[in-house]
């Protein structure tokens, strides 16, 4: 099972990956309305990542083990990478 920090790290990574994907699409799309939608989606993903990051920081402020956090980050990098849903 994943810890709370791992779950939040996964959520953050997925949101960041989604933001990059939408921003790339917005740069490549010629149709103005579709470009605006992709820009909006990228902004929303950025907001979601910040929300999850704030939650994670609140948990870390409570004294979670630093070594567990490092291991969680490595695990997220291995499992999630550049994946989006």
C-alpha positions as CSV (number, residue, x, y, z in Angstrom):
1,X,0.0,0.0,0.0
2,X,1.0,3.6,-0.5
3,X,1.5,6.0,2.3
4,X,-0.4,9.3,2.4
5,X,2.7,11.1,1.2
6,X,3.1,8.7,-1.7
7,X,-0.5,9.1,-2.8
8,X,-0.1,12.9,-2.7
9,X,3.2,12.7,-4.6
10,X,1.5,10.5,-7.3
11,X,-1.4,13.0,-7.5
12,X,1.0,15.9,-7.9
13,X,3.0,14.2,-10.6
14,X,-0.1,13.3,-12.5
15,X,-1.3,16.9,-12.4
16,X,2.1,18.2,-13.4
17,X,2.3,15.7,-16.3
18,X,-1.2,16.7,-17.4
19,X,-0.3,20.4,-17.3
20,X,2.7,19.8,-19.6
21,X,0.6,17.7,-22.0
22,X,-2.1,20.4,-22.2
23,X,0.4,23.2,-22.6
24,X,2.2,21.3,-25.4
25,X,-1.2,20.7,-27.1
26,X,-2.1,24.4,-26.8
27,X,1.2,25.4,-28.5
28,X,0.5,23.0,-31.4
29,X,-3.2,23.6,-32.0
30,X,-4.1,26.2,-34.6
31,X,-7.9,26.5,-33.8
32,X,-8.3,29.4,-31.3
33,X,-11.2,27.9,-29.3
34,X,-9.4,24.5,-28.9
35,X,-6.2,26.3,-27.9
36,X,-8.1,28.3,-25.3
37,X,-9.5,25.0,-23.8
38,X,-6.1,23.5,-23.6
39,X,-4.6,26.6,-22.0
40,X,-7.5,26.5,-19.5
41,X,-7.0,22.8,-18.8
42,X,-3.2,23.4,-18.2
43,X,-4.1,26.1,-15.7
44,X,-6.5,23.9,-13.9
45,X,-4.0,21.1,-13.7
46,X,-1.5,23.6,-12.2
47,X,-4.1,24.5,-9.6
48,X,-4.7,20.9,-8.7
49,X,-1.0,20.2,-8.4
50,X,-0.7,23.2,-5.9
51,X,-3.7,21.9,-3.9
52,X,-2.1,18.5,-3.5
53,X,1.3,20.0,-2.8
54,X,-0.2,22.1,0.0
55,X,-1.8,19.0,1.5
56,X,1.5,17.2,1.3
57,X,3.4,20.1,2.9
58,X,0.9,20.1,5.8
59,X,1.5,16.4,6.4
60,X,5.3,16.9,6.2
61,X,5.1,19.8,8.7
62,X,3.6,17.3,11.2
63,X,7.0,15.5,11.4
64,X,6.8,12.7,8.8
65,X,10.1,10.8,8.4
66,X,12.4,12.5,5.8
67,X,13.8,9.1,4.6
68,X,10.3,7.8,3.9
69,X,9.6,11.0,1.9
70,X,12.8,10.4,-0.2
71,X,11.8,6.8,-0.9
72,X,8.3,7.9,-1.8
73,X,9.6,10.4,-4.3
74,X,11.8,7.7,-5.9
75,X,8.9,5.3,-6.0
76,X,6.7,7.9,-7.7
77,X,9.4,8.6,-10.3
78,X,9.7,4.9,-11.1
79,X,6.0,4.2,-11.3
80,X,4.4,7.4,-12.7
81,X,7.1,8.9,-14.8
82,X,5.4,11.0,-17.5
83,X,2.0,9.2,-17.3
84,X,-1.3,11.0,-17.6
85,X,-4.8,9.8,-17.3
